[in-house]
Amino acid sequence: MVANKKIERVEHSAVKLTVTVAKDDVKKEYAKTVLDYTKNVQIDGFRRGKVPASVLERKFGDALRADAMGRIMEAAVEEAIKDIEEKPLAYSTPTMDEEPKFSMDEDFTFMVQYDVFPTVPVADWKGLEIEVPEVKVTDEDEKRELDQVRERNAIVVEKAEGAAAAKGDVATVEYRELAEDGTAVAGSERQDFTFEIGSGYNLYKFDDDVVGMKKGDTKKITKTFPADYEYKELAGRSVTVEVKVTTLKAKNLPELDDELAQDVSEKYKTLADLKADLRKQLDKRLEDKLRQIREKGVIDGILARTTVDLPLSMVNAELGMRWENLKQQMGLDSDEKLDRILSFSGKTRVDLINDWKPNAEKAIATRLILEKLTEEGKYECSDADLDAEWKRMSEESGLSIDEIKAEYEKRGSLEYLKDRVKEDKLLAEILAATKVKKGKKLAFVDLFADNE
């Protein structure tokens, strides 16, 4: 069928495929289309299958030609791409810039454009240099973790009648925004809203204003919010909120002793056991974070040296997957519901997609480059490598190796795990050849604040 074809590569890893079908084949395909119509079309005055072609052409002329052209194009594209490398991506539908001229009296030439898998050059990672901050786990970090353990194990009790609210107390309030005439703004009322005073976990940030109030007290609070306030509906506004305290509770923190350690977990016998384990966890968190920083450093260095012209359909597929994942995480079953939630923060789906796009493009390029390097380096995941990975995950999670294996088999994720092991080997080799400079000294908490 295909008399001639021409392939031209264009930007964003797309190709333009120009195909010519000889006029004799055009006539044959058109005749087949007419025959199909003859078999299936019912016209008054004619028996099914006995409608003359001339009658069909008078009645369905445009539809016949459009149908025949579509069939010819589909068959011709399928034939044309059989023996070429530039095959369309699964999620890339061939498109046309303009309607081709279709006639039974001449060869039929048309052009379609589609995305192909991008060319991924072998990335240059020799001579990379990265900077990693200097961070140590200190006694202050350990103390902070212990304070959090006490917070999690605190007993919340009602405060005595007449006691004033203080930071750290748990308050239950009713509040409403007031209009200029003193009436409640529709939709602003909240009943039984509970928060910890000082946490800032409330829309109007009235923590400091509640301090000193007593159970049953009502107070009108005027707040002025900056133009860049996190809640768009309040940004740049001054509002008056009426707050009533309905319940006040205090948190009784447990003593730092062996009893607390035993309450946290039966594996601890003494407070020293708890402290040692917390220190070990902090050291592991720091080790993992610094490894992530090193890996990100070399990946960013490789990306800066390597250009991958990403297909638009590949990027759109990634963005579509992120949209669906967000819906799933939020427990939403429709795009419309997510659109409505976004509108509350003054954003649209287009805004969100545009925000995501640079990160999505970087993620795709990273995957493609690491896959290429792993393939070029011929890294393998042996049975011994897998056994070591099962053991590591078991030790970190507290699950048995059999339980972890069963979960991977259930999810069909074993190949993903093997690929990750291969990638870890690649990154280890790159890091071994990378010059690591000492960066600025950071506190543990600042490291995580800067990099999370």
C-alpha positions as semicolon CSV with decimal commas, in nm:
position;residue;x (nm);y (nm);z (nm)
1;M;0,000;0,000;0,000
2;V;0,273;0,249;0,093
3;A;0,440;0,377;-0,222
4;N;0,670;0,619;-0,042
5;K;0,743;0,747;0,310
6;K;0,957;1,016;0,465
7;I;1,052;1,064;0,831
8;E;1,160;1,397;0,977
9;R;1,259;1,447;1,342
10;V;1,128;1,764;1,506
11;E;1,155;1,921;1,853
12;H;1,029;1,755;2,173
13;S;1,123;1,408;2,042
14;A;0,847;1,405;1,782
15;V;0,859;1,292;1,420
16;K;0,669;1,394;1,112
17;L;0,583;1,093;0,899
18;T;0,484;1,169;0,540
19;V;0,324;0,876;0,358
20;T;0,216;0,838;-0,004
21;V;-0,036;0,573;-0,112
22;A;-0,058;0,491;-0,484
23;K;-0,387;0,589;-0,650
24;D;-0,461;0,226;-0,749
25;D;-0,453;0,127;-0,381
26;V;-0,667;0,429;-0,298
27;K;-0,930;0,308;-0,547
28;K;-0,918;-0,045;-0,405
29;E;-0,965;0,073;-0,047
30;Y;-1,245;0,307;-0,151
31;A;-1,417;0,020;-0,332
32;K;-1,392;-0,195;-0,016
33;T;-1,549;0,084;0,187
34;V;-1,838;0,115;-0,060
35;L;-1,886;-0,265;-0,043
36;D;-1,904;-0,252;0,337
37;Y;-2,168;0,021;0,317
38;T;-2,361;-0,188;0,060
39;K;-2,369;-0,482;0,302
40;N;-2,474;-0,284;0,606
41;V;-2,681;0,017;0,495
42;Q;-3,061;-0,005;0,472
43;I;-3,227;0,234;0,220
44;D;-3,598;0,239;0,143
45;G;-3,671;0,072;-0,192
46;F;-3,365;-0,151;-0,187
47;R;-3,293;-0,482;-0,022
48;R;-2,998;-0,490;0,220
49;G;-2,684;-0,563;0,021
50;K;-2,844;-0,462;-0,312
51;V;-2,803;-0,085;-0,295
52;P;-2,617;0,037;-0,610
53;A;-2,285;0,212;-0,549
54;S;-2,407;0,522;-0,735
55;V;-2,700;0,556;-0,492
56;L;-2,471;0,518;-0,192
57;E;-2,232;0,780;-0,328
58;R;-2,515;1,030;-0,386
59;K;-2,650;0,976;-0,034
60;F;-2,329;0,924;0,165
61;G;-2,061;1,076;-0,061
62;D;-1,876;1,284;0,199
63;A;-1,906;1,018;0,470
64;L;-1,783;0,748;0,231
65;R;-1,476;0,946;0,131
66;A;-1,398;1,040;0,493
67;D;-1,438;0,679;0,607
68;A;-1,223;0,547;0,322
69;M;-0,955;0,810;0,387
70;G;-0,948;0,719;0,757
71;R;-0,911;0,349;0,682
72;I;-0,635;0,413;0,429
73;M;-0,443;0,639;0,668
74;E;-0,468;0,394;0,957
75;A;-0,351;0,099;0,744
76;A;-0,076;0,304;0,578
77;V;0,066;0,435;0,909
78;E;0,062;0,084;1,055
79;E;0,252;-0,046;0,753
80;A;0,493;0,249;0,741
81;I;0,613;0,216;1,101
82;K;0,668;-0,160;1,094
83;D;1,030;-0,140;0,984
84;I;1,141;0,193;1,136
85;E;1,288;0,273;1,477
86;E;1,075;0,583;1,525
87;K;0,763;0,411;1,657
88;P;0,498;0,617;1,840
89;L;0,483;0,610;2,220
90;A;0,191;0,416;2,363
91;Y;0,029;0,736;2,493
92;S;0,104;0,945;2,182
93;T;-0,180;0,961;1,929
94;P;-0,069;1,062;1,576
95;T;-0,211;1,401;1,479
96;M;-0,244;1,602;1,156
97;D;-0,180;1,974;1,112
98;E;-0,423;1,998;0,822
99;E;-0,673;1,787;0,629
100;P;-0,500;1,613;0,334
101;K;-0,639;1,626;-0,017
102;F;-0,815;1,299;-0,099
103;S;-0,901;1,192;-0,452
104;M;-0,938;0,860;-0,635
105;D;-0,766;1,007;-0,941
106;E;-0,420;1,066;-0,790
107;D;-0,176;0,935;-0,534
108;F;-0,281;1,015;-0,174
109;T;-0,017;1,189;0,038
110;F;-0,066;1,279;0,402
111;M;0,147;1,372;0,702
112;V;0,107;1,275;1,068
113;Q;0,309;1,377;1,371
114;Y;0,364;1,169;1,682
115;D;0,599;1,144;1,980
116;V;0,876;0,885;1,999
117;F;1,102;0,768;2,279
118;P;1,364;1,037;2,333
119;T;1,730;0,993;2,253
120;V;1,911;0,965;2,586
121;P;2,283;1,035;2,561
122;V;2,526;0,855;2,789
123;A;2,568;1,111;3,066
124;D;2,910;1,241;3,162
125;W;2,967;1,204;3,536
126;K;3,345;1,206;3,555
127;G;3,494;1,484;3,765
128;L;3,174;1,585;3,944
129;E;3,209;1,801;4,252
130;I;2,942;1,845;4,517
131;E;2,907;2,021;4,850
132;V;2,756;1,855;5,157
133;P;2,678;2,039;5,482
134;E;2,849;1,944;5,809
135;V;2,593;1,815;6,058
136;K;2,618;1,622;6,384
137;V;2,359;1,480;6,620
138;T;2,389;1,662;6,952
139;D;2,257;1,617;7,305
140;E;2,012;1,899;7,225
141;D;1,868;1,692;6,938
142;E;1,829;1,397;7,174
143;K;1,656;1,617;7,432
144;R;1,415;1,745;7,169
145;E;1,324;1,387;7,074
146;L;1,268;1,302;7,439
147;D;1,043;1,608;7,478
148;Q;0,837;1,485;7,184
149;V;0,810;1,142;7,346
150;R;0,678;1,312;7,661
151;E;0,431;1,514;7,449
152;R;0,301;1,199;7,281
153;N;0,254;1,031;7,617
154;A;0,102;1,330;7,795
155;I;-0,228;1,298;7,981
156;V;-0,481;1,570;7,898
157;V;-0,700;1,678;8,192
158;E;-0,966;1,945;8,245
159;K;-0,830;2,266;8,397
160;A;-0,983;2,389;8,719
161;E;-1,279;2,627;8,702
162;G;-1,159;2,985;8,663
163;A;-0,815;2,881;8,533
164;A;-0,676;3,098;8,253
165;A;-0,571;2,962;7,916
166;A;-0,196;2,934;7,862
167;K;0,026;2,829;7,575
168;G;0,040;2,452;7,552
169;D;-0,318;2,411;7,675
170;V;-0,573;2,233;7,459
171;A;-0,871;2,461;7,399
172;T;-1,210;2,394;7,244
173;V;-1,371;2,708;7,105
174;E;-1,659;2,841;6,903
175;Y;-1,580;3,123;6,663
176;R;-1,730;3,327;6,385
177;E;-1,620;3,616;6,167
178;L;-1,824;3,934;6,214
179;A;-1,940;4,175;5,946
180;E;-1,926;4,553;6,003
181;D;-2,282;4,548;6,142
182;G;-2,186;4,281;6,399
183;T;-2,368;3,993;6,231
184;A;-2,194;3,665;6,157
185;V;-2,041;3,622;5,811
186;A;-2,222;3,330;5,648
187;G;-2,015;3,013;5,644
188;S;-1,754;3,139;5,892
189;E;-1,902;2,978;6,204
190;R;-1,719;2,686;6,370
191;Q;-1,841;2,482;6,667
192;D;-1,629;2,257;6,890
193;F;-1,300;2,353;6,723
194;T;-1,010;2,204;6,925
195;F;-0,646;2,311;6,896
196;E;-0,332;2,347;7,104
197;I;-0,273;2,708;7,200
198;G;0,054;2,823;7,047
199;S;0,049;2,573;6,760
200;G;-0,101;2,821;6,513
201;Y;-0,332;2,548;6,383
202;N;-0,630;2,775;6,329
203;L;-0,741;2,986;6,036
204;Y;-0,722;3,326;6,205
205;K;-0,407;3,260;6,417
206;F;-0,574;3,385;6,737
207;D;-0,351;3,180;6,973
208;D;-0,200;3,480;7,156
209;D;-0,543;3,642;7,185
210;V;-0,689;3,335;7,357
211;V;-0,413;3,326;7,621
212;G;-0,562;3,448;7,950
213;M;-0,923;3,368;7,860
214;K;-1,123;3,138;8,087
215;K;-1,379;2,871;8,015
216;G;-1,704;3,046;7,912
217;D;-1,531;3,373;7,816
218;T;-1,618;3,541;7,485
219;K;-1,385;3,786;7,313
220;K;-1,395;3,995;6,995
221;I;-1,057;3,992;6,822
222;T;-0,953;4,213;6,529
223;K;-0,675;4,073;6,312
224;T;-0,493;4,224;6,013
225;F;-0,334;3,978;5,771
226;P;-0,043;4,040;5,532
227;A;-0,087;4,033;5,156
228;D;0,104;3,703;5,135
229;Y;-0,096;3,530;5,410
230;E;-0,119;3,154;5,356
231;Y;-0,500;3,159;5,335
232;K;-0,588;3,362;5,025
233;E;-0,939;3,451;5,145
234;L;-0,786;3,648;5,435
235;A;-0,476;3,789;5,264
236;G;-0,451;4,169;5,292
237;R;-0,769;4,195;5,500
238;S;-0,860;4,313;5,850
239;V;-1,134;4,104;6,010
240;T;-1,307;4,079;6,346
241;V;-1,357;3,734;6,495
242;E;-1,569;3,648;6,796
243;V;-1,424;3,359;6,998
244;K;-1,584;3,173;7,288
245;V;-1,383;2,926;7,497
246;T;-1,598;2,623;7,581
247;T;-1,335;2,384;7,722
248;L;-0,982;2,418;7,858
249;K;-0,751;2,126;7,917
250;A;-0,392;2,106;8,036
251;K;-0,134;1,849;7,934
252;N;0,038;1,666;8,216
253;L;0,376;1,553;8,088
254;P;0,518;1,229;8,229
255;E;0,851;1,222;8,410
256;L;1,160;1,116;8,218
257;D;1,220;0,783;8,390
258;D;1,226;0,408;8,339
259;E;0,847;0,390;8,367
260;L;0,804;0,622;8,069
261;A;1,049;0,413;7,866
262;Q;0,852;0,097;7,946
263;D;0,526;0,272;7,849
264;V;0,672;0,369;7,511
265;S;0,766;0,011;7,422
266;E;0,815;-0,321;7,593
267;K;1,159;-0,347;7,429
268;Y;1,283;-0,073;7,665
269;K;1,362;-0,165;8,025
270;T;1,524;0,162;8,128
271;L;1,534;0,527;8,027
272;A;1,891;0,464;7,909
273;D;1,758;0,204;7,663
274;L;1,510;0,458;7,523
275;K;1,779;0,728;7,493
276;A;2,020;0,492;7,317
277;D;1,754;0,390;7,065
278;L;1,651;0,752;7,001
279;R;2,015;0,842;6,938
280;K;2,046;0,550;6,700
281;Q;1,733;0,664;6,512
282;L;1,866;1,021;6,489
283;D;2,199;0,895;6,354
284;K;2,015;0,685;6,094
285;R;1,795;0,979;5,989
286;L;2,102;1,196;5,949
287;E;2,288;0,927;5,753
288;D;1,990;0,880;5,518
289;K;1,941;1,256;5,471
290;L;2,308;1,319;5,391
291;R;2,304;1,028;5,146
292;Q;1,998;1,182;4,977
293;I;2,179;1,518;4,956
294;R;2,487;1,355;4,802
295;E;2,278;1,162;4,550
296;K;2,076;1,472;4,463
297;G;2,402;1,661;4,416
298;V;2,544;1,416;4,164
299;I;2,211;1,381;3,984
300;D;2,180;1,759;3,953
301;G;2,537;1,768;3,824
302;I;2,462;1,501;3,564
303;L;2,140;1,677;3,456
304;A;2,333;2,001;3,409
305;R;2,562;1,819;3,163
306;T;2,297;1,617;2,981
307;T;2,012;1,727;2,756
308;V;1,710;1,506;2,696
309;D;1,444;1,645;2,460
310;L;1,132;1,517;2,636
311;P;0,817;1,434;2,437
312;L;0,518;1,645;2,537
313;S;0,300;1,335;2,568
314;M;0,547;1,180;2,814
315;V;0,540;1,493;3,030
316;N;0,160;1,512;3,011
317;A;0,132;1,146;3,112
318;E;0,350;1,216;3,419
319;L;0,141;1,521;3,511
320;G;-0,180;1,323;3,463
321;M;-0,050;1,051;3,695
322;R;0,033;1,312;3,960
323;W;-0,316;1,458;3,931
324;E;-0,472;1,113;3,978
325;N;-0,242;1,037;4,273
326;L;-0,344;1,363;4,441
327;K;-0,712;1,273;4,399
328;Q;-0,647;0,931;4,549
329;Q;-0,452;1,073;4,843
330;M;-0,736;1,314;4,917
331;G;-1,001;1,043;4,880
332;L;-1,174;1,219;4,591
333;D;-1,359;1,038;4,313
334;S;-1,386;1,314;4,052
335;D;-1,185;1,593;3,891
336;E;-1,462;1,837;3,975
337;K;-1,422;1,785;4,350
338;L;-1,049;1,849;4,333
339;D;-1,112;2,155;4,116
340;R;-1,345;2,292;4,385
341;I;-1,089;2,236;4,662
342;L;-0,822;2,410;4,455
343;S;-1,053;2,706;4,400
344;F;-1,067;2,764;4,777
345;S;-0,696;2,850;4,769
346;G;-0,733;3,065;4,457
347;K;-0,578;2,808;4,224
348;T;-0,695;2,625;3,913
349;R;-0,595;2,290;3,769
350;V;-0,384;2,472;3,509
351;D;-0,201;2,662;3,785
352;L;-0,125;2,338;3,969
353;I;-0,008;2,159;3,652
354;N;0,219;2,452;3,566
355;D;0,361;2,443;3,920
356;W;0,430;2,072;3,885
357;K;0,573;2,081;3,533
358;P;0,941;2,172;3,602
359;N;0,967;1,906;3,872
360;A;0,791;1,650;3,652
361;E;1,030;1,717;3,363
362;K;1,327;1,686;3,596
363;A;1,194;1,357;3,739
364;I;1,144;1,208;3,391
365;A;1,488;1,317;3,271
366;T;1,645;1,174;3,588
367;R;1,474;0,837;3,538
368;L;1,576;0,815;3,172
369;I;1,937;0,912;3,237
370;L;1,981;0,674;3,532
371;E;1,823;0,391;3,332
372;K;2,065;0,461;3,047
373;L;2,367;0,469;3,280
374;T;2,254;0,151;3,456
375;E;2,214;-0,023;3,121
376;E;2,551;0,102;2,994
377;G;2,724;-0,004;3,316
378;K;2,565;-0,350;3,300
379;Y;2,478;-0,344;3,670
380;E;2,306;-0,656;3,803
381;C;2,095;-0,750;4,103
382;S;2,204;-1,093;4,224
383;D;2,021;-1,324;4,464
384;A;2,275;-1,221;4,729
385;D;2,193;-0,854;4,665
386;L;1,822;-0,927;4,709
387;D;1,882;-1,123;5,028
388;A;2,079;-0,830;5,171
389;E;1,798;-0,592;5,076
390;W;1,532;-0,816;5,235
391;K;1,740;-0,829;5,555
392;R;1,790;-0,450;5,563
393;M;1,419;-0,379;5,516
394;S;1,330;-0,636;5,780
395;E;1,561;-0,477;6,036
396;E;1,428;-0,128;5,967
397;S;1,059;-0,217;5,958
398;G;1,035;-0,485;6,225
399;L;0,855;-0,712;5,976
400;S;0,979;-1,058;5,889
401;I;1,155;-1,119;5,558
402;D;0,867;-1,345;5,449
403;E;0,614;-1,068;5,523
404;I;0,811;-0,817;5,316
405;K;0,853;-1,061;5,027
406;A;0,480;-1,136;5,033
407;E;0,399;-0,764;5,012
408;Y;0,629;-0,713;4,714
409;E;0,478;-1,014;4,538
410;K;0,128;-0,889;4,611
411;R;0,207;-0,552;4,455
412;G;0,408;-0,700;4,169
413;S;0,700;-0,476;4,268
414;L;0,992;-0,721;4,264
415;E;1,132;-0,589;3,935
416;Y;1,109;-0,235;4,071
417;L;1,316;-0,344;4,372
418;K;1,578;-0,506;4,149
419;D;1,603;-0,188;3,941
420;R;1,652;0,015;4,258
421;V;1,934;-0,214;4,371
422;K;2,103;-0,167;4,031
423;E;2,057;0,209;4,054
424;D;2,203;0,211;4,407
425;K;2,514;0,038;4,270
426;L;2,541;0,299;3,995
427;L;2,508;0,590;4,237
428;A;2,761;0,432;4,473
429;E;3,015;0,414;4,190
430;I;2,947;0,774;4,084
431;L;2,974;0,899;4,443
432;A;3,302;0,712;4,491
433;A;3,446;0,911;4,200
434;T;3,291;1,243;4,305
435;K;3,479;1,510;4,497
436;V;3,280;1,598;4,809
437;K;3,351;1,938;4,964
438;K;3,252;2,033;5,317
439;G;2,964;2,276;5,315
440;K;2,838;2,508;5,585
441;K;2,782;2,378;5,936
442;L;2,416;2,319;6,011
443;A;2,214;2,212;6,311
444;F;2,023;1,887;6,272
445;V;1,684;2,063;6,271
446;D;1,801;2,321;6,016
447;L;1,920;2,048;5,781
448;F;1,577;1,892;5,774
449;A;1,402;2,229;5,753
450;D;1,617;2,321;5,448
451;N;1,581;1,993;5,265
452;E;1,230;1,865;5,328
